[in-house]
Amino acid sequence: QVQLRDSGGQLVQAGGSLRLSCTASGLTFSNYVMGWFRQAPGKEREFVAAISPQSLTKVYLDSVKGRFTISRDNAKNTVYLQMISLKPEDTAVYFCAADSSYVVVRTERVYDYWGQGTQVTVSS
């Protein structure tokens, strides 16, 4: 059974930093593209970042470039999202996701498995 467990979300002040983690089980982690998405209340879920199986390719939402960094540790079956200079508009539930395709894709429909979500709240 495949399971993605995402964690690390909490309340943080604007300008602060936070690191999200997602640990996978039940799949061959090193064969999967891993991504992060987010959803604010009343809004559609949007792509945030993704990373290829061997970390050769990283893709980001334009509004988070230079502030967010995606990375992975295949030995730990874990993907991370390091967030700095957080803004109130970053407030959302953040979800990790896994995709068995070899190409990094921004479309959520392509991703096969999803975490339960972790709440990030940025106060002004």
PyMOL commands that set and color helices and strands:
alter all, ss='L'
color gray80, all
select helices_A, chain A and resi 29-31+62-64+74-76+88-90+108-110
alter helices_A, ss='H'
color red, helices_A
select strands_A, chain A and resi 3-7+11-13+18-25+33-39+46-51+58-60+68-73+78-83+92-99+113-114+118-123
alter strands_A, ss='S'
color yellow, strands_A
deselect
rebuild
show_as cartoon
